[in-house]
Amino acid sequence: MKSLYIIPSALLAAVLLVTSSCSGSSLKGTSTIGSTPEVEKRIDALLSKMTLEEKIGQMNQLSVGGPVENYAEAIRSGQVGSILNDVDPARLNELQKIAVEQSRLGIPLIVGRDVIHGFRTIFPIPLGIAATFDPDLAREGARVAAREATSTGVRWTFSPMLDIARDPRWGRIAEGSGEDTFLDSEMAKAMVRGYQGDILDSTSMAACVKHFVGYGAAEGGRDYNSTFITERQLRNFYLPPFKAGIEAGAMTVMTSFNDNDGVPSTGNKFVVDEVLRDEWNFDGFVVTDWDSMGEMIAHGFASDRKHAAELSINAGVDMDMMTLGFLGELKKLVEEGKVKVSQIDNSVRNILRVKFLLGLFENPYVDPSKIEAYTEENLLAARKTVEESVILLKNDKGTLPLNDKSIRTILVTGPMADAPYEQMGTWVFDGQAEHTATPLSALREKFASTPVRIVYEPGLKFTRESRQSYPEVSAAARNADVILAFLGEEAILSGEAHCLADLNLIGGQSALLEELHKSGKPVVTVVMAGRPLTIERDLPNTDALLYAFHPGTMGGPAITRLLFGDVVPSGKTPITFLRTVGQVPLYYNHNNTGRPYDNNTLLGDIPLGAAQTSLGNTSYYLDYGAYPLFPFGYGLSYTTFSYSDLSLDKKQYSEDDTIHISFRLSNTGNFDAEEVAQVYVRDMVGSVTRPVKELKAFRRVPLAKGESRTVTIDLPVKDLAFWGLDMEYGVESGEFQLMVGGDSRAFMKVNFTVK
């Protein structure tokens, strides 16, 4: 979605239209969102009373702001089904009262908001949440967000974002779970269940899985750009997280901005109507992204707004966000026979179904005196999520954890050390900077009653500031026992429309780190960013590095606990970390090619006057080889883990079997800790080329120092299915390789066959 935009009342008045019709239907099969025959009867009864104008009104969503009277007449006359971008409970009650008590049929509004990684209590950005490899925590975070948001009257969030993203230049990579289909699917299920709750009640916030579909593959990493994804790629990599979200009960779906193979999502009948509706039987409602209906004109897919409205509804879209296309054009399209009233009825039925199931007809109002925010329980949940999300990428000579008994002076530096707004990250409309605990404030609190001195010299006021000389920081470094440098990027540098061609630390941050390294004192770097930055050039200048993404409200206390060993890092990279941006796209589950990389000669090894030949060469870059800086699933710990004794219960399986995996995991270091054990599978020969490996399971395993444990994981053979050459979904017979380890390199291997 784009930024808040208020529609003048004069424009609203110009597009209000009138006529009438009705039709009925009954529930077919099993509802994906939990509807019942009783609910369907209520829907049909209400639908039978509605004029065409009132039906079209339910399909219209407006962004609101300012005086209630600006929108009162439109709501009163039944021309608005949903509003977004207002979170004031008193004002929302007023708007809701107009809809419920002053409109002809009393249909309540559904209030939407971008509650992406928290409402008031801000959790790590979704990419950071994915780094926990802990769906239970993701679910808990979504539940906290739902309780806080619904207490103000917001009953619908435009989250989770399920776009598979392999290009860190894309700003919106911050909003998703990274590059892996399986991890994204697990997070999808968790967040949907968290937002909506186990039982639909007044704290349930309808989830919206977005952006349907393929948006994360935007060409060049530039937002809104075209994608060129084949149907097989869509089905094998990009659609499964959405299907997982739908199966978890997601009530709504949002179409994406991009066109794929020339067809914009909002007008794509194949993905919306055929896949989502016919194949998956989705019976919630589909909403456009902000003006994505109107943007089909700019795409060159629709000639005008009327044509765009026709394409959208006939593709299966139910609600229009801020184009006013349905409101202004559907009546004409019905009169011209280009849109059937039955199609409009289906859309309205889908919208009413969600409103009934959320209990909006029974409980449309909230109590402004009972707003939930920043409770102790919520803050603890946010802190724990940060603690599990932070990734230890370097720790030379056991620099971390720090020993506070041997430290007397700590230099805290860097533009992200005390940046409460910036550390909340992208898509934070309702988090409040004054409630954000920064690393500097947390360190000061920790050592308030001790002899330890905290010296703060930021060096840079903000991440984009450019300096090459830091005399005040250098002077402070000479007197410090340890240096803590907090670097990264401001919140505005990631998120929608905030794409980058250069992924190095911005401004003078690398120069600052180099200056700190010259002091000879231990340097610990914490990076807070909305994406995986290219930090290879910075690693030699720091003794230890923690990657915290943008950690949210409780970032400071959590990072402090990690630095001093109260908690041991356990985060894993949810996306491949590149050495240089020129490696894009580089992801772990790639196909092998006919000439896979084999440690070939690099640029510096080629002699002058070398003979021209390609014989023996493989798929790699002369200057950077073929490997990333850090692979998918990677993360160090203060302890060490060893894997051994991998075994399967048998060597051959049928499609209906379950593979029983067993291995030994040992904590061979000196700290109690958790390890994320990961299971990968490779289909050695397929009807189409298959990835070199795919994540199929993971498990968080807590182990005391010196403890060993036998870990068992069950993997249904059906989970090895894919869309093959004939575009049929299934498991193919043949040989497979199963790999287990602490990251996607997964060194333990065993083969099995499926027959």
NORJO-V847041 format. One record per helix or strand. SS is the DSSP state (A for helix, B for strand). FROM is the first residue (numbers start at 1). TO is the last residue. Records with the same first field share a line. If there is no record, write none. Layout:
BEGIN
SS->FROM-TO + FROM-TO
END
This chain:
BEGIN
A->9-14 + 37-47 + 52-58 + 69-76 + 89-102 + 126-130 + 135-150 + 171-175 + 181-196 + 215-217 + 219-221 + 231-238 + 240-247 + 265-267 + 269-279 + 295-299 + 305-315 + 325-335 + 341-357 + 376-389 + 396-398 + 422-424 + 433-435 + 439-446 + 471-478 + 491-493 + 509-518 + 536-539 + 555-563 + 581-583 + 603-605 + 717-720
B->20-20 + 51-51 + 60-63 + 82-84 + 110-113 + 118-118 + 122-122 + 156-157 + 161-161 + 206-206 + 208-212 + 227-227 + 252-255 + 259-260 + 263-264 + 285-287 + 319-321 + 391-395 + 409-413 + 453-456 + 482-488 + 522-528 + 544-547 + 577-577 + 591-591 + 621-621 + 625-625 + 630-630 + 636-636 + 641-648 + 652-653 + 658-667 + 673-683 + 691-691 + 694-703 + 708-716 + 722-723 + 729-730 + 734-741 + 748-754
END
